[in-house]
Amino acid sequence: MIAPDLIIFDCDGVLVDSEVLSCRCLSHALAGYGIKLDVDQALDLFLGRSLTAVFEHYEALGRSIPSQFAAELRKGVRAAFVSSLRAIEGVNSILKELQIPHCVASSSDVDRVSLSLSLTGLASHFDARLYTSQMVERGKPAPDLFLYAAERMQVDPHRTLVIEDSVSGVRAGKAAGMTVWGFVGGSHYQSRDGRDILLGAGADRVFERMADFWRTDQ
């Protein structure tokens, strides 16, 4: 592809290996309210989605989740991240060498994104260029967040490259008219065929190692 004018990185599962950790926390928090959801089910249902999507899912099933659930989940996620969160292998090197403008667009809230980047030593690569689902009306798979990020970065969406690990994120990027590369190097894809999943969602390319970020034969 022609070099993009902007690269938008998802955070969870692309910059930091957080998907299994956060889904484990979600499973535990829901269990406190009598809702059974294992980690694999959480990944299937909510990978790349915002917390709002969790509430909407269970409301549609007639299950009401108390308002304090969000705070309880955030507390659990924070503790898990402080204890165990790691950057995706090789991503720091990619970001250090990157000469193209770049930013983050995540379904997580801005506090969680900031915490994730701070804990893993990646914050300095993005400064304040963090855009989250809190800033738009519709989260992924709607294109709103990616379009908002491109607007704030003053770049044409068609000249933008998105790096995503989820079906909802891939679909959001394509709906925004952007080129989308799927990344399947996170631990949540160890037992899943992420390549077929993301290609099926419309990804233009899928890669497994950050060391292969710029390879043209994949």
HULINZI-V824097 format. One record per backbone hydrogen bond with DSSP energy under -1.0 kcal/mol. NH is the residue of the N-H (numbers start at 1). CO is the residue of the C=O. E is the energy in kcal/mol with one decimal. If there is no record, write none. Layout:
nh=NH co=CO e=E
nh=NH co=CO e=E
//
This chain:
nh=5 co=159 e=-2.9
nh=6 co=159 e=-1.0
nh=7 co=101 e=-2.0
nh=8 co=161 e=-3.2
nh=9 co=103 e=-2.9
nh=10 co=163 e=-2.2
nh=13 co=16 e=-3.0
nh=14 co=11 e=-1.7
nh=15 co=11 e=-2.5
nh=16 co=11 e=-1.9
nh=17 co=86 e=-2.7
nh=18 co=16 e=-1.8
nh=22 co=18 e=-2.9
nh=23 co=19 e=-2.3
nh=24 co=20 e=-2.2
nh=25 co=21 e=-1.9
nh=26 co=22 e=-2.3
nh=27 co=23 e=-2.5
nh=28 co=24 e=-2.1
nh=29 co=25 e=-2.6
nh=30 co=26 e=-2.5
nh=31 co=27 e=-1.8
nh=33 co=30 e=-2.0
nh=34 co=31 e=-1.8
nh=35 co=30 e=-2.1
nh=42 co=38 e=-2.4
nh=43 co=39 e=-2.4
nh=44 co=40 e=-2.2
nh=45 co=41 e=-2.4
nh=46 co=42 e=-2.9
nh=47 co=43 e=-1.4
nh=49 co=46 e=-2.5
nh=55 co=51 e=-1.9
nh=56 co=52 e=-2.6
nh=57 co=53 e=-2.2
nh=58 co=54 e=-2.0
nh=59 co=55 e=-2.2
nh=60 co=56 e=-2.0
nh=62 co=59 e=-1.5
nh=63 co=58 e=-3.4
nh=69 co=66 e=-1.7
nh=72 co=68 e=-2.1
nh=73 co=69 e=-2.8
nh=74 co=70 e=-2.5
nh=75 co=71 e=-2.1
nh=76 co=72 e=-2.1
nh=77 co=73 e=-2.8
nh=78 co=74 e=-2.6
nh=79 co=75 e=-2.0
nh=80 co=76 e=-2.2
nh=81 co=77 e=-2.8
nh=82 co=78 e=-2.7
nh=83 co=79 e=-1.7
nh=84 co=80 e=-2.7
nh=85 co=81 e=-2.1
nh=88 co=15 e=-2.6
nh=91 co=88 e=-2.0
nh=94 co=90 e=-1.6
nh=95 co=91 e=-2.4
nh=96 co=92 e=-2.3
nh=97 co=93 e=-1.6
nh=103 co=7 e=-1.8
nh=104 co=129 e=-2.3
nh=105 co=9 e=-2.1
nh=106 co=131 e=-2.5
nh=113 co=109 e=-2.2
nh=114 co=110 e=-2.6
nh=115 co=111 e=-2.3
nh=116 co=112 e=-2.7
nh=117 co=113 e=-2.4
nh=118 co=114 e=-2.2
nh=119 co=115 e=-2.9
nh=120 co=116 e=-1.3
nh=121 co=118 e=-1.0
nh=122 co=117 e=-2.4
nh=123 co=117 e=-1.4
nh=125 co=122 e=-1.6
nh=126 co=123 e=-1.8
nh=127 co=123 e=-2.2
nh=129 co=126 e=-2.7
nh=130 co=128 e=-2.2
nh=131 co=104 e=-2.3
nh=133 co=106 e=-1.4
nh=135 co=132 e=-2.1
nh=136 co=133 e=-1.1
nh=142 co=139 e=-2.0
nh=147 co=143 e=-2.4
nh=148 co=144 e=-2.5
nh=149 co=145 e=-2.4
nh=150 co=146 e=-2.4
nh=151 co=147 e=-2.3
nh=152 co=148 e=-2.6
nh=153 co=149 e=-2.0
nh=155 co=150 e=-2.5
nh=159 co=156 e=-2.3
nh=160 co=157 e=-1.6
nh=161 co=6 e=-2.7
nh=162 co=179 e=-2.8
nh=163 co=8 e=-2.7
nh=164 co=181 e=-2.3
nh=170 co=166 e=-2.5
nh=171 co=167 e=-2.6
nh=172 co=168 e=-1.9
nh=173 co=169 e=-2.4
nh=174 co=170 e=-2.4
nh=175 co=171 e=-2.3
nh=176 co=172 e=-1.3
nh=177 co=174 e=-1.6
nh=178 co=173 e=-2.3
nh=179 co=160 e=-2.0
nh=181 co=162 e=-3.0
nh=182 co=205 e=-3.4
nh=183 co=164 e=-3.0
nh=184 co=207 e=-2.3
nh=189 co=186 e=-1.9
nh=190 co=187 e=-1.5
nh=194 co=192 e=-1.8
nh=197 co=193 e=-1.9
nh=198 co=194 e=-2.8
nh=199 co=195 e=-2.5
nh=200 co=196 e=-2.2
nh=202 co=199 e=-1.1
nh=203 co=198 e=-2.5
nh=204 co=180 e=-2.6
nh=207 co=182 e=-2.6
nh=212 co=209 e=-1.9
nh=213 co=210 e=-1.9
nh=215 co=212 e=-1.5
//
